[in-house]
Amino acid sequence: MPAIHVDGLTKLYRVPVRQAGLRASVRSLVKRRFRDVVAVDDISFDIEPGEVVGFLGPNGAGKTTTLKMLSGLLHPDAGVVEVLGHTPSHRRREFLSRITLVMGNRNQLSWDLPALDSFELNKSIYRLEPESFVEARDEYVELLGLETLVDKPVRNLSLGERMKVEIAGALLHRPDVLFLDEPTIGLDVTAQRKLREFVAEYSRRYGATVMLTSHYMADVVALAKRVIVIHHGRLLYDGGLGGLAARFASSKKITVTMAAPPADLSPYGPVIARETDKVTFEVSRAETSGLAARLLRDFEVSDLTIEDPPIEDVIERVFEEPGDDWA
């Protein structure tokens, strides 16, 4: 049984519509007009136990709405959702005690209290045994380097420090499924790396399923072998990171190191970078093998590499296109 099963998930928001001005305001008191906004549009996927999946999409794509439905905060308007065999919107204790939702722009710890006090509150909420609570707390304090932070009021912590104690507090009950919504937003490079390492170690130790949204592709590349991409609420791609480049990137880069390259290499293709004896071409995927063969035939080549464009560039191109074009 998959840890997460989604079939035809749909969510609509009914929002009021009116024109600006006093007359329109008065008219709206008598007769209000509404329009339906589709936040999530008939998406389906399965995630297996222990799998770490990147959930990608631009702002407004429906990522957070989907995570809220998977965690039971929102009711879907259509479709089937099952997490660990439970219907999330029922909000049963057996379900809530096995998941967690961490949002990078939301606080769960008490602002004016030390993190240790909030940890004690979570212990009571989840009815944790003292021994298991202390074991989990001390483990996370060590893994995340929180020894000097947990006895300070949360309001006195930096953003990176706060996110680390937020993560620790959210995992005290050792959940089987983690929904992480932008957990590294606004953090410096060091704090991002520390959180990534912790999430990877937690998933490895406890076989936890992780669904991660992030605008930092380094998070996704480091943690996830599989990505799900949505745009305008619709599913665009579900598969490996390499397959994402193969599907949406129309070009490849060929970097060749050669002895005494000529000044004009334009007959071989567009040159996008050049330094002394190293030249980088960008050509369509269909022309890649042909160009590589020509370079090897015509020049004294000491090294040649063929690469997909950076995953950040692929994702940016996907999101630049209208959703209907990709569909």
Protein Blocks (a to p, Z undefined) as FASTA:
>chain_A
ZZbdcehiacddddddddedjklmmmmmmmccdddddfbghiaddddehiacdddddehi
lpmmmmmmmnopaccfbdcddeehiafklopaklmmmgccddfkbcfbdfkbcfklmmmm
mmmmnopafklmmmmmmmmmmmnopmlmmmpcfklpcfklmmmmmmmmmmmnopabdcde
hklgoiafklmmmmmmmmmmmmmmnopacddddfblklmmmmpmbdcddeehiafbgcdf
klmmmmmmcbdcdddddehiafblmlnoccfbdehjaccddddfklmmmmmmmmmmmpcc
fbdcdddddfklmmmmmmmpcfklmZZ
